[in-house]
Amino acid sequence: DAPVQGSIGEASEGSLQIHVGGSDQAFERVRPVLEVMGEPRRYGAVGAGAAMKLVMNSALGGALTAFAEAFALGRSLGLDQDALLDNLELSAVARPAGQVRGRLESDDWSPRFKLSLATKDMQLVKGAAEQAGVQMRSTDAALSRFEEAAPEFGDSDYTALTRSVAGI
């Protein structure tokens, strides 16, 4: 298995993160092909690549949800949007803040990765956690936010979660 982390830009640039599961021999055989698309890393037996992708999606979904809620709080407290984004870009949620800022300023939510697909990914994370017997409360909360946003913003970029949470 070799799921990827990244989207259209990374695919075009050949800079996808490629999470590989399989034998050393199989990995070495396909490595040259995978390197055309990005940086392949082997994590173990078949299934380990998919497992790593679930872990990464869990972190990303949680970070975007934390950003969206912090942004919504700042707006509701009357903070200037530029000041709010400037500070959030310096915080632990810097990656989502940087991704959302340009979209807020341009009002362009065309998808690099659809919110409906991010919702599906978060559902997969929840399913894998349940199957493994791991309780993930922040993932449950993030998934709830994604599922609330999906009916209205499912075809928009996944960063439109911020629009749903902030009511904009």
Backbone as a chain_set.jsonl record, in Angstrom:
{"seq": "DAPVQGSIGEASEGSLQIHVGGSDQAFERVRPVLEVMGEPRRYGAVGAGAAMKLVMNSALGGALTAFAEAFALGRSLGLDQDALLDNLELSAVARPAGQVRGRLESDDWSPRFKLSLATKDMQLVKGAAEQAGVQMRSTDAALSRFEEAAPEFGDSDYTALTRSVAGI", "coords": {"N": [[0.845, -1.181, 0.0], [0.399, 2.315, -0.62], [-0.498, 5.044, 0.2], [-0.923, 8.598, -0.264], [0.154, 11.79, 1.031], [-0.818, 14.992, 0.663], [-1.712, 17.268, -1.982], [-3.078, 18.679, -4.972], [-1.102, 20.63, -5.692], [1.292, 19.6, -4.522], [1.378, 17.152, -5.837], [1.737, 17.99, -8.494], [4.244, 19.14, -8.257], [5.792, 17.025, -7.586], [6.188, 16.413, -4.909], [4.843, 14.899, -3.017], [4.108, 13.287, 0.111], [4.723, 9.995, 0.612], [3.36, 7.232, 1.978], [4.385, 4.129, 2.707], [3.589, 0.706, 2.831], [4.743, -2.569, 3.072], [6.923, -5.261, 1.988], [10.526, -5.05, 2.37], [11.8, -5.738, -0.003], [9.768, -5.421, -1.969], [9.306, -2.687, -1.633], [11.788, -1.541, -2.408], [11.737, -2.269, -5.08], [9.627, -0.74, -6.174], [10.283, 1.795, -5.455], [11.776, 3.683, -7.217], [9.749, 4.493, -9.01], [7.862, 5.609, -7.28], [9.356, 7.739, -6.265], [9.259, 9.597, -8.271], [6.904, 10.866, -7.839], [7.152, 11.894, -5.298], [8.281, 11.802, -1.912], [8.915, 8.75, -0.848], [8.347, 6.719, 2.014], [8.96, 3.876, 3.891], [7.044, 2.091, 6.215], [6.625, -0.362, 7.341], [5.064, -3.589, 7.268], [2.592, -4.631, 4.77], [-0.16, -2.498, 4.853], [0.823, -0.772, 6.749], [1.423, 1.676, 5.564], [-1.124, 2.752, 5.031], [-1.985, 2.909, 7.665], [-0.236, 4.882, 8.676], [-1.075, 7.052, 7.147], [-3.671, 7.392, 8.197], [-3.001, 8.228, 10.798], [-1.712, 10.662, 10.229], [-3.834, 12.067, 9.005], [-5.554, 12.26, 11.157], [-4.14, 14.009, 12.863], [-4.029, 16.292, 11.208], [-6.777, 16.864, 10.789], [-7.563, 17.426, 13.418], [-5.933, 19.67, 13.971], [-6.863, 21.535, 12.08], [-9.494, 21.83, 12.949], [-9.055, 22.9, 15.529], [-7.852, 25.336, 14.787], [-10.022, 26.506, 13.336], [-11.943, 26.828, 15.349], [-10.591, 28.542, 17.132], [-10.271, 30.757, 15.472], [-12.977, 31.411, 15.024], [-13.697, 32.107, 17.646], [-12.053, 34.369, 18.048], [-13.118, 36.122, 16.091], [-15.723, 36.395, 17.104], [-15.159, 37.757, 19.405], [-14.594, 40.195, 18.464], [-12.107, 40.753, 17.326], [-9.712, 42.091, 15.041], [-9.516, 40.784, 11.792], [-7.083, 40.489, 10.306], [-5.128, 40.852, 12.323], [-5.808, 38.754, 13.968], [-5.34, 36.51, 12.269], [-2.588, 36.938, 11.791], [-1.515, 36.389, 14.33], [-2.437, 33.766, 14.836], [-1.044, 32.435, 12.88], [1.407, 32.262, 14.047], [1.103, 30.453, 15.992], [0.44, 27.182, 17.482], [-1.262, 26.178, 15.608], [-0.382, 26.896, 13.114], [-0.052, 25.893, 10.43], [-2.732, 25.292, 9.37], [-3.709, 27.927, 9.679], [-2.178, 29.465, 7.894], [-2.975, 28.287, 5.491], [-5.692, 28.908, 5.4], [-5.851, 31.688, 5.497], [-5.246, 32.944, 2.942], [-7.405, 32.046, 1.471], [-9.569, 33.155, 2.853], [-9.055, 35.864, 2.408], [-9.223, 36.038, -0.382], [-11.638, 34.944, -0.875], [-11.848, 32.526, -2.167], [-12.644, 29.317, -2.405], [-12.161, 27.122, -3.879], [-11.619, 23.692, -4.477], [-8.648, 22.134, -3.399], [-8.478, 19.935, -2.013], [-11.304, 18.293, -1.3], [-13.746, 19.114, 1.185], [-15.631, 17.151, 1.71], [-14.18, 14.825, 1.194], [-12.19, 15.028, 3.123], [-13.797, 14.726, 5.327], [-14.602, 12.079, 5.0], [-12.079, 10.908, 5.358], [-11.632, 11.521, 8.062], [-13.663, 10.009, 9.178], [-12.698, 7.476, 8.585], [-10.428, 7.499, 10.217], [-11.658, 7.558, 12.745], [-13.0, 5.073, 12.659], [-10.811, 3.3, 12.488], [-9.59, 3.819, 14.936], [-11.585, 3.0, 16.719], [-11.674, 0.285, 16.081], [-9.162, -0.444, 16.946], [-9.466, -0.095, 19.603], [-8.938, 2.358, 20.775], [-9.613, 5.304, 22.409], [-10.516, 8.384, 21.135], [-11.089, 11.365, 21.791], [-10.727, 14.032, 20.876], [-10.587, 13.617, 18.153], [-13.156, 12.629, 17.709], [-14.604, 14.966, 18.264], [-13.569, 16.666, 16.27], [-14.381, 15.267, 13.971], [-17.133, 15.542, 14.236], [-17.412, 18.287, 13.741], [-16.546, 18.369, 11.041], [-18.516, 16.762, 9.856], [-20.776, 18.317, 10.339], [-20.218, 20.502, 8.704], [-20.04, 19.449, 6.138], [-22.532, 19.073, 4.58], [-23.092, 21.678, 3.572], [-20.624, 22.706, 2.683], [-19.22, 20.676, 1.433], [-18.244, 20.317, -1.228], [-16.388, 22.285, -1.396], [-13.027, 23.497, -0.678], [-11.267, 21.726, 1.882], [-10.495, 23.441, 3.915], [-12.601, 25.126, 4.192], [-13.978, 24.402, 6.371], [-13.52, 26.237, 8.325], [-15.202, 28.342, 7.563], [-17.679, 27.218, 8.125], [-17.539, 26.769, 10.93], [-17.008, 29.358, 11.874], [-19.182, 30.683, 10.917], [-19.29, 32.087, 8.462]], "CA": [[0.0, 0.0, 0.0], [1.204, 3.535, -0.727], [-1.307, 6.26, 0.153], [-0.133, 9.821, -0.307], [-0.229, 12.972, 1.794], [-0.604, 16.143, -0.196], [-2.829, 17.524, -2.881], [-2.776, 19.0, -6.363], [0.18, 21.322, -5.795], [2.377, 18.674, -4.231], [1.42, 16.159, -6.913], [2.331, 18.648, -9.663], [5.653, 19.415, -7.977], [6.487, 15.79, -7.234], [6.616, 16.504, -3.509], [3.918, 14.208, -2.127], [4.628, 12.353, 1.113], [4.171, 8.694, 0.237], [3.43, 6.324, 3.122], [4.433, 2.817, 2.081], [3.578, -0.529, 3.598], [5.106, -3.718, 2.248], [8.238, -5.825, 2.284], [11.685, -4.278, 1.912], [12.049, -6.081, -1.412], [8.74, -4.763, -2.785], [9.545, -1.25, -1.541], [12.937, -1.193, -3.247], [11.351, -2.462, -6.485], [8.743, 0.341, -6.637], [10.797, 3.083, -4.985], [12.063, 4.647, -8.283], [8.487, 5.023, -9.549], [7.273, 6.465, -6.25], [10.166, 8.944, -6.115], [8.833, 10.574, -9.282], [5.753, 11.58, -7.269], [7.458, 12.529, -4.018], [9.211, 11.17, -0.983], [8.351, 7.536, -0.256], [8.933, 6.183, 3.235], [8.38, 2.588, 4.259], [6.739, 2.05, 7.643], [6.452, -1.727, 7.814], [4.368, -4.548, 6.403], [1.4, -4.154, 4.063], [-1.11, -1.887, 5.781], [1.489, 0.252, 7.551], [1.278, 2.963, 4.87], [-2.481, 3.228, 5.305], [-2.031, 3.264, 9.082], [0.431, 6.177, 8.834], [-1.961, 8.067, 6.568], [-4.718, 7.637, 9.191], [-2.409, 9.016, 11.871], [-1.494, 12.018, 9.711], [-5.133, 12.714, 8.817], [-6.058, 12.57, 12.485], [-3.458, 15.22, 13.312], [-4.444, 17.409, 10.363], [-8.174, 17.195, 11.098], [-7.599, 18.065, 14.737], [-5.32, 20.999, 13.883], [-7.764, 22.432, 11.361], [-10.627, 22.104, 13.833], [-8.575, 23.825, 16.558], [-7.725, 26.649, 14.151], [-11.343, 27.04, 13.006], [-12.604, 27.264, 16.581], [-9.881, 29.719, 17.627], [-10.631, 31.852, 14.562], [-14.365, 31.782, 15.322], [-13.692, 32.81, 18.932], [-11.48, 35.699, 17.826], [-14.109, 36.94, 15.373], [-16.85, 36.702, 17.988], [-14.678, 38.716, 20.401], [-14.404, 41.461, 17.779], [-10.725, 41.0, 16.918], [-9.436, 42.367, 13.638], [-9.197, 39.531, 11.108], [-5.656, 40.422, 9.978], [-4.386, 40.646, 13.569], [-6.131, 37.398, 14.397], [-4.599, 35.578, 11.416], [-1.151, 37.12, 12.049], [-1.154, 35.7, 15.563], [-2.672, 32.333, 14.694], [0.042, 31.896, 12.06], [2.561, 32.073, 14.932], [0.698, 29.523, 17.042], [0.524, 25.752, 17.206], [-2.127, 25.874, 14.455], [0.152, 27.73, 12.039], [-0.282, 25.36, 9.086], [-4.079, 25.636, 8.906], [-3.885, 29.382, 9.61], [-1.597, 29.913, 6.633], [-3.794, 27.794, 4.385], [-7.01, 29.55, 5.386], [-5.731, 33.135, 5.326], [-5.377, 33.324, 1.534], [-8.769, 31.75, 1.031], [-10.445, 34.17, 3.437], [-8.796, 37.145, 1.752], [-9.653, 35.983, -1.78], [-12.945, 34.281, -0.907], [-11.743, 31.432, -3.124], [-12.675, 28.054, -1.672], [-12.108, 26.027, -4.845], [-10.962, 22.605, -3.754], [-7.428, 21.359, -3.625], [-8.923, 18.675, -1.409], [-12.679, 18.586, -0.897], [-14.142, 18.89, 2.564], [-16.317, 15.852, 1.785], [-13.153, 13.788, 1.257], [-11.575, 15.14, 4.446], [-14.771, 14.136, 6.251], [-14.45, 10.629, 4.841], [-10.82, 10.534, 5.995], [-11.814, 11.564, 9.52], [-14.488, 8.841, 9.515], [-11.783, 6.336, 8.565], [-9.617, 7.602, 11.435], [-12.513, 7.13, 13.864], [-13.209, 3.633, 12.538], [-9.576, 2.601, 12.828], [-9.394, 3.965, 16.384], [-12.548, 2.116, 17.385], [-11.233, -1.094, 15.849], [-7.967, -0.659, 17.756], [-9.803, 0.099, 21.006], [-8.349, 3.611, 21.24], [-10.59, 6.385, 22.522], [-9.933, 9.619, 20.594], [-12.133, 12.376, 21.994], [-10.551, 15.202, 20.006], [-10.961, 13.181, 16.809], [-14.622, 12.607, 17.688], [-15.065, 16.355, 18.174], [-13.215, 17.172, 14.941], [-15.269, 14.62, 13.014], [-18.444, 16.178, 14.371], [-17.334, 19.566, 13.021], [-16.484, 18.078, 9.613], [-19.826, 16.267, 9.424], [-21.692, 19.46, 10.341], [-19.874, 21.398, 7.588], [-20.075, 18.761, 4.844], [-23.69, 19.315, 3.712], [-23.026, 22.986, 2.904], [-19.305, 23.024, 2.127], [-18.57, 19.432, 1.029], [-17.543, 20.441, -2.506], [-15.37, 23.325, -1.249], [-11.787, 23.027, -0.089], [-11.475, 21.292, 3.263], [-10.299, 24.573, 4.823], [-13.894, 25.799, 4.383], [-14.438, 24.071, 7.718], [-13.466, 27.498, 9.047], [-16.416, 29.088, 7.235], [-18.768, 26.595, 8.859], [-17.38, 26.996, 12.376], [-17.08, 30.802, 12.153], [-20.448, 31.214, 10.425], [-19.064, 33.089, 7.402]], "C": [[0.886, 1.238, 0.0], [0.305, 4.764, -0.839], [-0.415, 7.498, 0.245], [-0.715, 10.887, 0.599], [0.14, 14.153, 0.915], [-1.784, 16.279, -1.131], [-2.307, 17.895, -4.255], [-1.398, 19.643, -6.517], [1.362, 20.395, -5.586], [2.499, 17.602, -5.315], [2.085, 16.753, -8.153], [3.826, 18.867, -9.498], [6.464, 18.155, -7.695], [6.968, 15.777, -5.799], [5.609, 15.891, -2.536], [4.692, 13.422, -1.067], [3.951, 11.018, 0.821], [4.437, 7.705, 1.373], [3.314, 4.887, 2.604], [4.4, 1.706, 3.13], [3.877, -1.681, 2.661], [6.49, -4.213, 2.623], [9.34, -4.884, 1.797], [11.919, -4.495, 0.422], [11.035, -5.376, -2.323], [8.953, -3.254, -2.792], [10.689, -0.83, -2.455], [12.604, -1.324, -4.731], [10.523, -1.277, -6.992], [9.256, 1.734, -6.268], [11.087, 4.064, -6.126], [10.793, 5.274, -8.883], [7.861, 5.992, -8.549], [8.04, 7.776, -6.092], [9.846, 10.002, -7.164], [7.716, 11.453, -8.704], [6.076, 12.301, -5.976], [8.452, 11.74, -3.213], [8.577, 9.938, -0.349], [9.107, 7.129, 1.008], [8.202, 4.896, 3.588], [8.221, 2.529, 5.769], [6.553, 0.644, 8.185], [5.732, -2.563, 6.784], [3.184, -3.89, 5.687], [0.379, -3.676, 5.096], [-0.492, -0.774, 6.598], [1.403, 1.629, 6.89], [-0.088, 3.566, 5.131], [-2.619, 3.649, 6.761], [-1.39, 4.63, 9.315], [-0.43, 7.298, 8.273], [-3.098, 8.399, 7.532], [-4.197, 8.512, 10.331], [-2.235, 10.466, 11.422], [-2.81, 12.762, 9.518], [-5.772, 13.08, 10.15], [-5.452, 13.875, 12.995], [-3.921, 16.44, 12.519], [-5.877, 17.835, 10.667], [-8.31, 17.9, 12.433], [-7.039, 19.479, 14.701], [-6.236, 21.981, 13.163], [-8.973, 22.789, 12.217], [-10.223, 23.088, 14.927], [-8.423, 25.229, 15.985], [-9.093, 27.274, 13.922], [-12.052, 27.558, 14.251], [-11.922, 28.49, 17.174], [-10.214, 30.944, 16.773], [-12.05, 32.341, 14.848], [-14.449, 32.551, 16.637], [-13.166, 34.229, 18.761], [-12.438, 36.632, 17.115], [-15.245, 37.346, 16.305], [-16.46, 37.679, 19.091], [-14.333, 40.06, 19.764], [-12.983, 41.751, 17.353], [-10.63, 41.228, 15.411], [-8.96, 41.085, 12.96], [-7.711, 39.413, 10.782], [-4.813, 40.167, 11.226], [-4.59, 39.218, 14.079], [-5.324, 36.376, 13.599], [-3.093, 35.699, 11.626], [-0.716, 36.327, 13.27], [-1.372, 34.199, 15.471], [-1.597, 31.672, 13.833], [1.326, 31.683, 12.865], [2.299, 31.009, 15.999], [0.898, 28.073, 16.623], [-0.326, 25.344, 16.012], [-1.676, 26.65, 13.221], [-0.159, 27.194, 10.652], [-1.703, 25.648, 8.604], [-4.298, 27.144, 8.779], [-3.353, 29.925, 8.294], [-2.42, 29.491, 5.438], [-5.104, 28.56, 4.272], [-6.918, 31.036, 5.068], [-5.956, 33.567, 3.868], [-6.785, 33.093, 1.013], [-9.757, 32.757, 1.599], [-10.295, 35.499, 2.695], [-9.295, 37.164, 0.313], [-11.085, 35.485, -1.942], [-12.982, 33.2, -1.993], [-11.613, 30.125, -2.354], [-12.676, 26.876, -2.642], [-11.219, 24.924, -4.271], [-9.599, 22.195, -4.304], [-7.693, 19.968, -3.084], [-10.285, 18.954, -0.792], [-12.933, 18.262, 0.571], [-14.862, 17.558, 2.711], [-15.315, 14.705, 1.879], [-12.417, 13.821, 2.596], [-12.494, 14.545, 5.508], [-14.678, 12.621, 6.202], [-13.171, 10.154, 5.515], [-10.944, 10.527, 7.515], [-12.7, 10.404, 9.982], [-13.642, 7.57, 9.521], [-10.89, 6.318, 9.801], [-10.421, 7.091, 12.627], [-12.728, 5.615, 13.832], [-11.982, 2.837, 12.93], [-9.315, 2.664, 14.33], [-10.334, 3.049, 17.152], [-12.116, 0.664, 17.267], [-10.02, -1.441, 16.717], [-8.245, -0.505, 19.251], [-9.214, 1.358, 21.609], [-9.428, 4.688, 21.258], [-9.911, 7.688, 22.1], [-10.977, 10.725, 20.642], [-11.966, 13.582, 21.078], [-10.874, 14.846, 18.557], [-12.479, 13.124, 16.674], [-15.18, 14.018, 17.519], [-14.767, 16.937, 16.796], [-14.135, 16.57, 13.892], [-16.664, 15.239, 13.065], [-18.477, 17.506, 13.613], [-17.326, 19.34, 11.504], [-17.853, 17.629, 9.1], [-20.878, 17.371, 9.424], [-21.464, 20.349, 9.116], [-20.127, 20.764, 6.227], [-21.323, 19.04, 4.005], [-23.615, 20.639, 2.939], [-21.716, 23.202, 2.146], [-18.552, 21.807, 1.587], [-17.788, 19.515, -0.265], [-16.49, 21.539, -2.5], [-14.091, 22.703, -0.713], [-12.026, 22.694, 1.38], [-11.269, 22.413, 4.277], [-11.575, 25.382, 5.023], [-14.555, 25.362, 5.687], [-14.482, 25.348, 8.554], [-14.722, 28.328, 8.784], [-17.58, 28.536, 8.028], [-18.706, 26.937, 10.342], [-17.561, 28.468, 12.719], [-18.374, 31.436, 11.652], [-20.282, 32.289, 9.364], [-19.181, 32.454, 6.033]], "O": [[1.987, 1.221, 0.549], [0.334, 5.458, -1.856], [0.7, 7.442, 0.765], [-1.91, 10.893, 0.897], [1.284, 14.285, 0.48], [-2.735, 15.499, -1.076], [-1.221, 17.473, -4.653], [-0.617, 19.241, -7.38], [2.314, 20.397, -6.366], [3.607, 17.195, -5.665], [2.904, 16.094, -8.792], [4.586, 18.792, -10.463], [7.688, 18.215, -7.579], [8.015, 15.21, -5.49], [5.525, 16.301, -1.378], [5.8, 12.949, -1.323], [2.723, 10.94, 0.789], [5.585, 7.386, 1.683], [2.257, 4.484, 2.119], [5.078, 1.761, 4.156], [3.316, -1.755, 1.568], [7.149, -3.635, 3.486], [9.118, -4.038, 0.931], [12.2, -3.552, -0.318], [11.418, -4.797, -3.34], [8.802, -2.609, -3.829], [10.562, 0.143, -3.198], [13.13, -0.573, -5.552], [10.703, -0.853, -8.133], [8.711, 2.738, -6.727], [10.671, 5.217, -6.018], [10.783, 6.458, -9.219], [7.388, 7.064, -8.926], [7.439, 8.814, -5.815], [10.136, 11.182, -6.961], [7.603, 12.632, -9.041], [5.359, 13.223, -5.588], [9.348, 11.093, -3.754], [7.786, 10.062, 0.587], [10.335, 7.186, 1.063], [6.972, 4.843, 3.582], [9.139, 2.871, 6.515], [6.342, 0.476, 9.386], [5.78, -2.286, 5.586], [2.827, -2.746, 5.967], [0.098, -4.363, 6.079], [-1.212, 0.091, 7.097], [1.317, 2.642, 7.585], [-0.2, 4.757, 5.42], [-3.293, 4.633, 7.063], [-1.927, 5.449, 10.062], [-0.507, 8.376, 8.861], [-3.457, 9.568, 7.675], [-4.884, 9.433, 10.773], [-2.575, 11.391, 12.159], [-2.903, 13.949, 9.828], [-6.454, 14.099, 10.256], [-6.166, 14.743, 13.498], [-4.175, 17.499, 13.093], [-6.161, 19.026, 10.789], [-9.076, 18.854, 12.567], [-7.593, 20.387, 15.32], [-6.371, 23.13, 13.585], [-9.423, 23.935, 12.207], [-10.973, 24.018, 15.223], [-8.818, 26.206, 16.622], [-9.312, 28.434, 14.268], [-12.69, 28.61, 14.212], [-12.601, 29.389, 17.671], [-10.414, 32.038, 17.301], [-12.294, 33.546, 14.906], [-15.184, 33.534, 16.737], [-13.759, 35.182, 19.268], [-12.562, 37.8, 17.484], [-15.68, 38.498, 16.299], [-17.321, 38.355, 19.654], [-13.837, 40.961, 20.441], [-12.668, 42.9, 17.041], [-11.369, 40.636, 14.624], [-8.102, 40.381, 13.492], [-7.13, 38.343, 10.963], [-3.886, 39.357, 11.192], [-3.658, 38.571, 14.556], [-4.7, 35.484, 14.174], [-2.387, 34.69, 11.64], [0.325, 35.67, 13.254], [-0.559, 33.432, 15.986], [-1.273, 30.5, 14.024], [2.236, 30.994, 12.404], [3.174, 30.706, 16.81], [1.448, 27.78, 15.561], [-0.125, 24.263, 15.459], [-2.497, 27.019, 12.381], [-0.502, 27.977, 9.766], [-1.868, 26.203, 7.517], [-4.996, 27.591, 7.869], [-4.002, 30.75, 7.65], [-2.555, 30.245, 4.475], [-5.573, 28.831, 3.166], [-7.817, 31.587, 4.433], [-6.765, 34.456, 3.6], [-7.289, 33.87, 0.203], [-10.685, 33.172, 0.905], [-11.282, 36.169, 2.394], [-9.747, 38.204, -0.166], [-11.67, 35.592, -3.02], [-14.003, 32.99, -2.646], [-10.587, 29.864, -1.725], [-13.122, 25.78, -2.303], [-10.191, 25.203, -3.653], [-9.43, 21.948, -5.498], [-7.209, 18.966, -3.612], [-10.402, 19.758, 0.133], [-12.417, 17.288, 1.118], [-14.72, 16.895, 3.739], [-15.57, 13.717, 2.568], [-12.061, 12.776, 3.14], [-12.029, 13.934, 6.47], [-14.676, 11.957, 7.239], [-13.168, 9.115, 6.174], [-10.422, 9.631, 8.179], [-12.498, 9.875, 11.075], [-13.841, 6.691, 10.359], [-10.623, 5.258, 10.366], [-9.928, 6.29, 13.421], [-12.645, 4.953, 14.867], [-12.085, 1.822, 13.619], [-8.874, 1.683, 14.929], [-9.932, 2.401, 18.118], [-12.184, -0.094, 18.234], [-9.868, -2.577, 17.166], [-7.365, -0.754, 20.075], [-9.009, 1.428, 22.821], [-10.076, 4.949, 20.244], [-8.864, 8.053, 22.635], [-11.664, 10.988, 19.655], [-12.952, 14.102, 20.556], [-11.382, 15.685, 17.813], [-13.029, 13.523, 15.648], [-16.104, 14.244, 16.737], [-15.609, 17.623, 16.215], [-14.62, 17.282, 13.013], [-17.295, 15.433, 12.026], [-19.452, 17.811, 12.926], [-18.02, 20.042, 10.768], [-18.296, 18.064, 8.036], [-21.782, 17.358, 8.588], [-22.419, 20.887, 8.556], [-20.4, 21.473, 5.259], [-21.188, 19.232, 2.796], [-24.03, 20.706, 1.782], [-21.71, 23.818, 1.08], [-17.356, 21.904, 1.311], [-16.762, 18.849, -0.4], [-15.773, 21.714, -3.486], [-14.068, 21.53, -0.34], [-12.873, 23.299, 2.037], [-11.806, 22.349, 5.382], [-11.639, 26.228, 5.915], [-15.592, 25.907, 6.064], [-15.37, 25.522, 9.389], [-15.247, 28.955, 9.704], [-18.39, 29.3, 8.553], [-19.704, 27.347, 10.935], [-18.187, 28.802, 13.725], [-18.635, 32.606, 11.932], [-21.018, 33.276, 9.345], [-19.023, 33.135, 5.021]]}, "num_chains": 1, "name": "protein.A"}
